[in-house]
Amino acid sequence: LEMRSAKDSTARKISNTILAYSAGLGLVLAIGLCGAVGLPPHLIPFTFTQDGVIVAALLPVIPLIIISQPINAIVFVADGIVQGSKDFLFQAQSMLLSAIFASVSFISLQNIQFSEDSTTLLFLRSTTNDLLDYNAIGDTITRPDLVLFHVWISLMILQIVRGGTSLWRIQSNRSPLNTSIN
């Protein structure tokens, strides 16, 4: 069903219903991932590698991955709605704006100088130390890799801006969903 071929109210109702389902599915996935994090021996990171250094670098970003699941679910559905309404120019402009925000955030985060007792470093160390038994894998890490953490924060910013612009477009009076072809 092409979204623009449906009547205005029908297209909007369908879009809102699918967005609600995606938010619910994203929450279920996030809750499931929260449960998987607590399973010994840390199911999520060890699913991909047994290398302790890689696992230690991955552990601080797991909360960001979990938090991003509902955001991503909504964004991907909103993208589909925008594409279904053939609003490709808006989607390209939205992606450009989102990429600018994400790039600026990444560059800014990379240029922040953290002292050894900074809250960010202490949080990342405590997350890594709490979730990883170094003696079991024989590796230690003294300073979490902030680059990977900054990449994930920037990816979340990219998705938040994409989702915000797409949701704004879908709900606005200028939305292609308001233009019926019938």
N, C-alpha and C positions, 0 to 999 in steps of 0.2 A: 504494500500500500504506500503510495507516494503521499507524504504528509501534506503537500500543498493541494492535493486533489480532494482531501477530506474537508468537510465543512469546518468553519473556524472553531466552534465549540467542541466538536468531536476531536479534532487534531489536538487541541489544548488539553482536553481530558485524557486522551491517550498518552500524551507526552508527560503530563503530571503523574499519571499512574505508573508509567515505566520508570520515571525518575524516583518515585517513592520505593518501588521494588528494588532498584539498584542501590539506594541508600541502605535498605534493609539487608540486602545480600552482602554489601560491603561491611556492614556491622557484624554480621554473622561470621564472615571470613576473618575479620579482625579479632573477634572473640575466640575463634578457633585457633588462630595463631598465638594469641595470649596463652591459651592452654598448652599449645605445643612447646612454647618456650620453657615451661616449667617441667617438661618431661625429661627425665635423665636419659642419656647423657646429652642434654641440650640438643634435642632433635633437629631443630632448624639448621644451625650452622654445620653440624656434623653430617647432615644429609648431603652436603656439597663437597666437603673436604675433611680430612683428618689432620691437616696441617695446622698446628697450634697458632702460628703467627697469623694466618689468614682468619682463623676462627676468632682470635682476639681482636682483629681489625673489624670483623663483621659484627661482633656483639653490641657495640655502642649504637649501630644503626638499626638494629632489629626493632627497637621501639618506634623509630621513624617509619620503617616499613609497615609495621602494624597500624600505626595511626593513618598512614596514607591509603589504606585499603578502601575505606568508605569514600574518601575524596576521589580516588581513581575511578571507582565504580560510577559515581555520579558524573564525573568528567567524560568518561567514555560513552555513557548514554546520552549526555548532552551533545557530544560531538555527533553522534548518530542522528539526533533530532535535527541539529543544524544542517547536516548533510542531506537528510531526508527532505528538508524544506528547500534544498538547493541554494543555500545561502553561503556559497563557497568563498566569495570575496570577504564576507565578514569573518569566516573561519580563518582565512589566511591572515587577515589583519589582527585577529585575536591571538593567533599563534606568534606572530611577530612581536606583539606587545608582551606576551607571556615570556618569550625568549629573552627579550631585553631585561625584564624584571629578574629572571633567573640568572642571567649572566652578571648583571650588576650585583646581585646578592652574593654570588659565588666569588667574584673578584673582591668584594668588600670583606667577606668572611676570611678569605685567604690573606688579606692584608692586615687583619687584626693581630696584634702581638699579645700572646697570652703569657702571663707570668706562671711560674711553676705551681703557685698556690691559687690559681684562678678557679672560679667556680666551675667553668666549663671543663677544664682538665680534671678537676676533682670528681665531677659527675661522671665523666667518661671512664676514669680509672676505677671508680667505685662500681660502675655498671659492669665493666670488664672483670674486676676482681670478684664480684658477687656471683657472676654467672659462669666463671671459668675456673676449673681446678687445674692450675698450672702444673702441679706435680704429676697429674695423671697423663699429661701430654708432653711434659719435659721442656716447655718453652715459657719464657717470661716476656713481658712487655713493660717498658717503663713509661712510655708516652704513647697514648693512642694516636692512631693516624687520623689527624683532623681533616685531611684532604677528603677522605671518603665520607666523613661526617658532613662536611661542607657541601659535597656533591649531592647528598641525599636531602639536605635542607633546601638547596637550590632547586632540586627536582620537585620537592613539595611546593615551593613557591610557584614554580612553573605550572603545576597542576591546579593550584588554588586560583591563580589568575585566569587560566584557561576555563576552569569551571565557573568562576564568577562572571566572566564576560559572556560565556555561553548561556548561563542561566539568566543573566540580565537580558540577553537578546531574545531568548525563548519567551520570557514573561513580559517583555516590553510591548508597547503599542505599535512599534515599528517592526515587530517580528513578522517574518514571512508566513507564520501560522495564522496571522490575521488577514491574509490575502487569499481569498477563496477563488479557485479557478472555475468551480461549478457554476 
